[in-house]
Amino acid sequence: MELLTIFTPAYNRAYILPQLYRSLLRQTDNRFEWVIVDDGSKDDTETLVQGWIQENRIKIGFQKQENQGKHIAVNAGAVLANGNLFFIVDSDDFLTDDAVEKILSFWETSRPQDDISGIITYKKLLDGQMVGSKLPPEIQRCKMWEAARKYGSTGDKAVVFRTEIFKQYAYPKFEDEKFLGESYVFNQIDEKYDMLIMDACLYLCDYRPDGLSQDFRRLYRNNPRGFLAIYEQSVEHSLNFKQRLKTMAHIFCLRLKLHCFWKGFKGKRFFLKCLATPFAFALYLKIFVLKKSDVKAVAETQAK
C-alpha cells in the first residue's frame, strides 16, 4: 500500500499552522503521515504540535532543531519520512480535501518506470486562481527546469518525490547562511530523472509578508554562497544567450562579494564571462553597496 509523507518545515508559524492541520483532518484518504520539523521557532509551534500528537487524529512525526534554515529542515524531514512519496507543503499553505486521494490514485494508475522521480502538479491561490500557467497538454513528463525554461509554464509548482530517491540527495550547509533554494536538489534529481505531469490544483498557497520569497534582495545579500551554488547550476540549463548572460552576471556578482571573482574566469564560456562582467559590477553595486534609500535617491536625481 502506497503511503504519502506530507512534510512541513516550520519557523514561528503557530498562528497559521492550524489551517494546514485542519485540511489534513479533512482528507478523503488517510494513507499519509505528517512530518513536521520545527526550525528553532520561538513561538508556540512545539506546544501546538505536541497537542495534535496527543489528539491522535492523524499520524504526526515531529522534530525540533536549532534554527538553520528551511533547506536543512528538509534534510531532517527526509530522514524521518516513512512514506513511499515525499510531499513538501509549507507551513502557511494547505491542501484540498482530496489531495492525498488524487496523488496516490494518479501514482498508482500511472505505474511509473524507474526513470521517474515523482510528480509535478499545480498550485492555486486562496481565491481559486492558478499560480502561473500550465504545461502544454501533450507534455506528460519532463524535468523540473524544463517546465519554465523549455515549455514556458510560469509560476511555482507543487512537487511530490519518490522518497527513496529524495533521500539520496541532501542540501549542503554553508557557514553563516540559512537559505538555499529548493531547486539546488531538484536540479540534481533532474540530471537522472523525469517527473510525471499531473493536471490538477491540489495545493493552496498564501504568499505571506513573512514568507521566504518576499524579500529576495535580503536573502541574496545574506546568503551569497547558496545563491552562487544555484546560479552555477542554472547556467547549464539556460536555453538562450540572454538567460546565460543574466545567470553569468549573477555568478560573478556573487564571486565579487565572496572575494573569488577571478575563480574560473578563464576556460569555458570565456567570451560570455567577459560580456557579463560589467553587468556583474552593476549588480554588485545595486545589491551589496547601495542601500534601498540610496537607490531611490539616485533614481530621483536622474529623473530631475
N, C-alpha and C positions, 0 to 999 in steps of 0.2 A: 504494500500500500504506500502510495506516494505521501510525503509529508512536506509541508511548506514551512520554512523558518522565516518569520517576519522579524527583521532586525531593526531596532531603533536606537541610534546614539542620542543621548540627551544631555543638555547642559543648561541648567536653570530654566527648565520648561515645565515646571509643576503646574503653572497656570493654564497651559494649553494641552498637556499630555492626556487629560481625561477624554478629550474629543476623539483621539485615536483609540483609546481603550474602549469607549462605547461602540465605536464602529467595529471593533473586533468581537465584541459580545454579540453583535447582530449578524455575524457571518452565517451564511446558509450551509456552510461546510466546515466542520470542526477539525479537519485534518491539518492543523497548524500548531505551531508554538510561537510565542512572542519572546524574543530575546532582547533585553534592554541593557545597554552599557551606559552607566552614568559617568560622564567625563568630568568628574570633580565639581558637581553642582554645589552651590552654596544655599540653595533654597530647599524646599521640602520634597524634592523628587524622590529620594530614597524612601522616606516615610510613606509617601503616596504609593509607590510601587509595592512596598512590603505589605501594605494594606490589601492591595489587589491579590497578592500571592496568598494571603490568608483567606480571602474570599473563595479562592479555588474554582472560579468560574471558567477560566481558560488556563492553559499551561503557560507559565511565565518563568523564564530564566533571567537572573539579574546579577550584574557585577558592577562594582564601583571602582574607578581608577582615579588617580590624580589627573588633573587637567593637562592633557597632552594634545588635544585636537581631535576632530571627528575621524580623520583617517586612521589614527591609532586605535580609536574606539571600534572602528570597523574590523581591524585586525583581531581584536579581542572577541568581537561578536562572531566572526567566522570560526574561531576556535570553539566557542560554546555551541555552535549550531549543530543540531541533530537531524535536521530535515534533509530531504533529497535536493530541495531547491532553496535558494537564499535570496530573499527579497528585502532590500533596504528601503524602509519607509521612515522619513524624517519625522521628528517629534511634533512639528507643527502641521503635519499633514494627516490624512486618514483615507480609508478605503470605502468603496461602495460595498453594500451588504453582500453582494455575490462575488466579490473579488477572488476569494480563495477558491470557490467552486469553479469559476471560469478559468482561472490559471491552471488548476490541476486537470480540469477536463481537457483544455487545449493541449497541455503537455502529454497527457495520456493518449489522446487521439492522434497527435502528430507523430508519436513514436520516433523521436529524433535520433539521428545517427550520432556516432561518436565525435563527429567534427562539429557538432552544435554545442555551444556553451550555455545557451539559455534563451530567454525571450525578451524582445523589445516590444513595449506597448506604450500607450499614450497617457498623458496627464490632462486633467481639466481643472479649471478654476472653480471656486465655490458657486459662481453664477452659472455654471454648466458649460462655459466656453472652453474649447480645447486649447491647450497650450501649444502654440506653434502650428505646424501643418503636418499632414500625414505623408507617409511614403507613397510612391506610386503603387496602385493596387496590384500590378503584376509582380512586384518585388515581394517574394515570400521569405527570403533570407538575405542577410547582409552583415557586414561588420558594423560596430558602433560608429566608427568615424565616417563610414560611407554614408550613413543616414543623411547627414547635413552636407558634407563636402562633395559627395558624388551624386546624391539623389535630391538634394535641395529641401529636405524635410527639416524645418526650423523648430526651435523650442526644445525644452528639456523632455527627456523620455523616462518612462519607468522601466527598470530593467530587473529581470529575475535570472539568477545564475544557477547553474548546476553547482551544488555545494562542494562536491569533490574537486571540481576544477577551481572554484574560487579559493578554496583552502590552500591551493598550491602557490598562490601569489600573496604578497604582503606589502603594505606601504612602508617605505623607509621613514625613519625619524631623523630629521635634520636638527642639529643643535640650535636651541633658542627659537625654533619655529614651531607653530601649532596649526599650520594649514598646508594641505597638499590636495589638489583637485582629485576627485574620484577617477577622472579619466586616466590617471597615471597607471592604475592597474587595468582598467578597461582596455587601454591601448595594448598592453602586454598580452591580454587574453585574445585580442583581435589578431595578433600575429599568427595564432594557431587555429582559431575557431571562427565560425559564423554564428549568428543568432537568428532565431525564427521571429517573424513579424506577426504579432497578434493585433488584429484590428479591433481594439476596444479601449475605452477610457475607464479604468478601474481605480485610478489614483487621483484623489482630490487634493490639490495643493493650495496653500495660503501663504503667499510670499510676504513675510512679516518684516517690520523695520529692524528687528534684532537678528535677522537671518544672515547666514554667511554670505549670501550672494548680493547683499545690499550695499556693501562698501568695497568695491573692487580695488580702488586705489590704496586703501589702508592695508588690505590683505597683501597686495603686490609689494608694498613698501616693507612690510614686516616679515615677509616670507620669500625672500629672493631666491634661495636655493630650491624651494619647492616649485616656484614658477619657472625657474630655469629648467628643471627636470621635465616639466610639462611641455615647454616650448621646444626643447631639444627632441622630444618625441614627435611633436606636431609637424616639424619641418619635413619629416619623412612622408607625411600624409597630405602635404599641400598639393593641390591638383592644378594650380596655375601659378604664374610668375608673381602676381600681386600677393597671393597668400604666402608664398615663400619669402618674399621681400619683407612683408609685415612681421612674419614669425622670426626671421633672422634679425630684424631690428630689435625685437624684444630680447632675443638671446644676448646680443651684445650690449644692450642697455643693462641687463641684469649682470652680465660679466663685468661691466664697468663698476657697478655697485659692489661686486664681490672681489674687486681688485684682481681679476684674471681676464682682462679684456683681450689680451693677445693669445690666450689659450685657444688652440685650434683654428687660428685665423688663416694660416696657410693651408694648402691642400684642397680638398673637395669644396666646390662652390666658392672659390676664391673671388671671382668677379661679383657674385651676389653679395658676398660679405662686404666688399668694398662699397657697393651701392647702398647697402643697409647702414653703413657707419654713420653718415650724417643724421639719419632718422633715429638711430640709437642714441646719439648725443642729445637730440631734441627731446626724446622720451625721458632720458635720464634727468634732464633739466626740469621738465614738467612734473615728473613724479617724485623725484628724490631731492630736488633742490628748492624749487619754488613751492611755497605753501599755497593753499587754496586762495587765501586772501591776496597773495602776490599775483597769482594767475589772473584773478578778477581785476586787479589794479592795472596790470599790463594790458589786458583786453580793453578796459575803459579808456586807457591812454591812447591806444591805437585807434579807437573809434572816434576820437576827437579830431 
